[in-house]
Structure formats: C-alpha cells, structure tokens
Amino acid sequence: MGLMPERRLEGQLALVTGATAGIGFGVARRLIAEGADVVVTGRRSDMLARARRELGEHCLTVQGDASSMEDLDRLMGRIAALGRPLDVIVANAGGGGDRPLAEMDEDTYDRVMDLNVKSAYFTVRKALPLLRDGARVVLLSSISGSNGDPGHSVYNASKAAVRSLARTFTAELRERRIRVNAASPGPTMSEGFAAFVGGQEAIDRITSMVPVGHIASIDETAAAIVFLAAEDSAYVAGAELVIDGGMSQI
C-alpha cells in the first residue's frame, strides 16, 4: 500500500457501504490500516466473504442493499449490537447503467437515483442515532456531477445531488459537530476499468487529459477520502474534495 498510514483512527468504528471492491474496498483497507474497525456492506455474499478474508479481523461484513430501508435497518441493528458509537461513515454504495435522454425510461431513472442518492441519504438518516457527536461523514460524489458528459444525464444529476447533500447535512448537523463532506473522484484504475472505458487506447487518451500524468490508483483515491474521515480535515465541512489529478480544472 502506498502513502503509508499513520494510525490516525486508532480504536474508532467506521461504516463503508458498497465496499467489496474498487474504491470502497480500498477505503475500508485504508481505514483498517489507520487503526479503525470497519463495517463493510455489499449485495453479493461471495464478494463479502472475499472482503472479510482479505481485510481480516478488524472487518465486520453485513450483506444488504444500501437503497433498501429493510436492509439498512438490519445493518444499523448489527452496528448497534456492537455497543459502540459510529465515528465515521463513508457512503460509497452507488452505480451507473445510465442511458441517453432519448432512450431513458422510468425504471432506469429510478434505479440510478436509488443507487446513488437514496442510498447515501438514508444511510446517513438511519445512522443518526448511532453517530457520535463530532463524527465524520463522507459521501461519494464524482466529477461527473460537475460536467455535462452526454449519455449520462441521470448519473451526473445523481452525483450533483450527493454533493448538495454534503452542504445541507452539514448545516442540519452543526449542533452535533458532525462534519459531512463530498469526495468526487475522477477516473480510478479499479477492477474492470479498462473494459469499462474501452481498452488501452481509451486509457491513454484519458491519461493525456490528467495534469499529474497518470490515472489514480485505488490507494491514491482512498487516501484522499480517508483524509476527510480523519481529524486532519477538522476544519473542512460541507465541502467537495475533487480527486482527479487536476483533470476537471484545466
């Protein structure tokens, strides 16, 4: 693991939704390296079992869909049974599967909004009784929430909504000193990234657009997210941390 951890979260309890692969798994791994115990969620039992094996004894896995109220209630019950307050939430669960405007249907619209907005909103809502005063919440947005990439209107809008939630949640939770921020990654070299973008030629084209000269690794993206989850960011609230190597700034 690059960017060596500093045990900034020793003895703390964190929840990471959608953390069986990709950025979510990288965040869970980083939180554990920083000293936290981490509750990891995901929809697939086989992926959860793999995450449990790889993350080790400081990981508790709970199967469920973060956009399902029943599953979220069950998750919060499991966390409450630990007898410890939550120090950190990273609401990472989400997904795409968008369509162009002329081909959009209601089911696809609802699914994308549920995966990205409803899941983040109600993860925080259901966790409120478990969060300690002064806790930190990180909502996973995306640089897609700030651009007009054609063919992805619903996904882009959902990520813009997530970024907006960070502002309003911070205002609503100020009396409890709970800081809520949005993390907005750009392209990240996760599992299946090459296939998703269309192969090496597409990777080379995207890389040429990144001022730092490479596409982010999962560790690089996770380190930035964990910064928001740690006290190093104590004076950062309601903000958006863009993690794209400057890609969206030039």
C-alpha positions in Angstrom: 0.0 0.0 0.0 1.3 3.4 -1.0 1.1 6.6 1.0 1.8 4.9 4.4 -0.9 5.2 7.0 -0.3 6.9 10.4 -2.8 5.1 12.7 -4.9 8.3 12.9 -8.2 6.3 13.6 -7.0 4.0 16.3 -9.9 2.4 18.1 -12.6 4.1 16.0 -15.6 2.5 14.3 -16.3 3.1 10.7 -19.0 2.1 8.2 -18.2 1.8 4.5 -21.1 0.9 2.2 -20.6 -0.8 -1.1 -17.1 -1.8 -0.1 -16.5 -5.3 -1.5 -14.4 -4.0 -4.5 -13.0 -0.9 -6.1 -12.8 2.4 -4.3 -14.9 1.2 -1.4 -12.7 -1.8 -0.7 -9.6 0.5 -0.9 -11.2 2.9 1.6 -12.0 0.0 4.0 -8.5 -1.3 3.7 -7.1 2.1 4.4 -9.3 2.7 7.4 -8.2 -0.5 8.9 -4.5 0.4 8.3 -5.2 3.6 10.1 -6.4 1.7 13.2 -10.2 1.6 12.7 -12.6 -1.3 13.0 -14.7 -1.3 9.8 -18.2 -2.5 9.0 -18.3 -3.3 5.3 -21.5 -3.8 3.3 -22.3 -5.2 -0.2 -25.0 -7.0 -2.0 -23.1 -10.2 -3.0 -22.3 -12.8 -0.4 -19.3 -14.2 -2.3 -17.7 -10.7 -2.6 -18.4 -10.0 1.1 -16.7 -13.3 2.0 -13.6 -12.4 -0.1 -13.5 -8.9 1.5 -13.7 -10.5 5.0 -10.8 -12.8 4.2 -8.6 -10.0 2.8 -9.4 -7.3 5.3 -9.1 -9.6 8.4 -10.2 -9.5 11.9 -11.0 -5.8 12.1 -13.7 -6.1 9.4 -17.4 -7.0 10.0 -19.4 -7.7 6.9 -23.1 -7.2 6.5 -24.9 -8.2 3.3 -27.5 -5.8 2.0 -28.6 -3.1 -0.5 -27.9 0.4 0.8 -31.0 1.7 -1.1 -33.3 -0.8 0.8 -34.9 0.5 4.0 -35.2 -3.0 5.4 -31.6 -3.8 4.7 -30.4 -0.5 6.2 -32.5 -1.2 9.4 -30.9 -4.6 9.7 -27.4 -3.1 9.2 -28.0 -0.5 11.8 -29.2 -3.2 14.2 -25.9 -5.1 13.7 -23.9 -1.9 14.4 -26.0 -1.1 17.4 -25.3 -4.5 18.8 -21.6 -3.7 18.9 -22.2 -1.3 21.7 -20.0 1.4 20.2 -20.9 4.7 18.5 -20.0 5.2 14.9 -17.1 7.6 14.3 -17.0 7.5 10.5 -19.4 6.8 7.6 -18.2 6.6 4.0 -21.3 6.3 1.9 -19.7 4.7 -1.1 -22.5 2.5 -2.5 -23.7 3.5 -5.9 -23.7 2.7 -9.6 -24.4 3.7 -13.1 -26.1 2.0 -16.0 -27.4 5.2 -17.5 -29.0 5.9 -20.9 -29.2 8.8 -23.2 -32.1 11.2 -22.7 -34.0 10.0 -25.8 -33.8 6.4 -24.5 -34.4 6.9 -20.8 -37.2 5.0 -19.1 -38.6 5.4 -15.6 -37.2 2.2 -14.2 -33.6 3.1 -15.2 -34.1 6.6 -13.9 -35.4 5.3 -10.5 -32.6 2.7 -10.3 -29.8 5.1 -10.8 -31.3 7.7 -8.4 -31.9 5.0 -5.8 -28.3 3.6 -6.1 -26.7 7.0 -5.7 -28.9 9.5 -3.9 -31.4 7.4 -1.9 -28.7 5.1 -0.6 -26.5 8.0 0.6 -29.4 9.9 2.1 -30.9 7.1 4.0 -27.6 5.6 5.1 -26.9 8.8 7.0 -30.5 9.2 8.1 -30.7 5.7 9.6 -27.3 6.0 11.2 -28.0 9.3 13.1 -28.8 7.6 16.4 -25.5 5.7 16.2 -23.2 8.6 15.2 -21.3 10.2 18.0 -21.1 13.9 18.2 -18.2 15.1 16.2 -18.3 12.2 13.8 -17.3 12.5 10.2 -19.3 11.5 7.1 -18.0 11.3 3.6 -20.5 11.0 0.7 -19.1 9.6 -2.6 -19.9 12.0 -5.4 -18.0 12.2 -8.7 -16.5 14.7 -11.1 -19.4 13.6 -13.3 -21.6 15.7 -11.0 -20.0 18.9 -12.4 -19.9 18.1 -16.1 -22.3 17.5 -18.9 -21.0 14.2 -20.3 -23.6 13.2 -22.9 -25.5 9.9 -22.4 -25.2 10.1 -18.6 -27.7 12.8 -17.6 -29.3 10.8 -14.7 -26.0 9.6 -13.3 -24.5 13.1 -13.5 -27.5 14.6 -11.8 -27.4 12.0 -9.1 -23.8 12.8 -8.2 -24.6 16.5 -8.2 -27.4 15.8 -5.7 -24.9 13.8 -3.5 -22.6 16.8 -3.5 -25.5 19.0 -2.5 -26.4 16.7 0.4 -23.0 17.3 2.0 -23.8 21.0 2.3 -27.3 20.6 3.8 -26.4 17.7 6.1 -23.5 19.8 7.5 -25.9 22.7 8.2 -28.5 20.4 9.8 -26.0 18.5 12.0 -23.9 21.5 13.1 -25.2 21.4 16.7 -23.7 17.8 16.9 -20.5 18.9 15.2 -20.8 16.2 12.6 -18.8 17.1 9.5 -20.2 16.0 6.2 -18.1 16.3 3.0 -18.3 15.0 -0.5 -15.4 13.2 -2.2 -15.5 13.4 -6.0 -13.1 11.0 -7.7 -12.2 11.1 -11.3 -11.1 8.1 -13.3 -9.6 5.5 -10.9 -7.8 2.3 -12.0 -10.1 -0.1 -10.4 -11.1 -3.6 -11.4 -12.6 -3.6 -14.9 -11.7 0.0 -15.6 -10.0 -0.8 -19.0 -13.0 -2.8 -20.1 -15.4 0.0 -18.9 -13.7 2.7 -20.9 -12.9 0.6 -24.0 -9.4 -0.6 -23.7 -5.8 0.7 -23.6 -6.3 3.4 -26.3 -9.0 5.0 -24.2 -6.8 4.8 -21.1 -4.0 6.5 -22.9 -6.4 9.3 -24.1 -7.8 9.8 -20.6 -4.3 9.8 -19.1 -3.3 12.6 -21.5 -6.0 14.8 -20.0 -4.7 14.4 -16.4 -2.1 17.1 -15.4 -0.3 14.8 -12.9 0.3 12.3 -15.8 -1.5 9.2 -14.6 -4.9 7.8 -13.7 -5.4 7.5 -10.0 -4.7 4.2 -8.2 -7.3 2.9 -5.7 -4.8 3.7 -2.9 -4.4 7.3 -4.0 -8.2 7.9 -4.2 -8.7 6.1 -0.9 -6.1 8.1 0.9 -7.8 11.3 -0.1 -11.2 10.0 1.1 -9.7 8.9 4.4 -8.2 12.4 4.9 -11.9 13.6 5.1 -12.6 10.8 7.6 -9.8 11.8 9.9 -9.2 14.8 12.2 -6.6 16.1 9.8 -9.6 17.7 8.0 -11.1 19.1 11.2 -11.8 22.5 9.6 -13.3 21.1 6.4 -17.1 20.8 6.4 -19.8 20.9 3.7 -17.0 20.8 1.0 -16.2 18.8 -2.1 -12.8 17.3 -2.4 -12.1 16.6 -6.1 -9.7 13.7 -6.6 -8.9 13.7 -10.3 -5.3 14.9 -10.6 -6.5 18.3 -11.9 -8.4 16.7 -14.9 -11.5 18.8 -14.3 -9.6 22.0 -13.6 -8.0 22.7 -16.9 
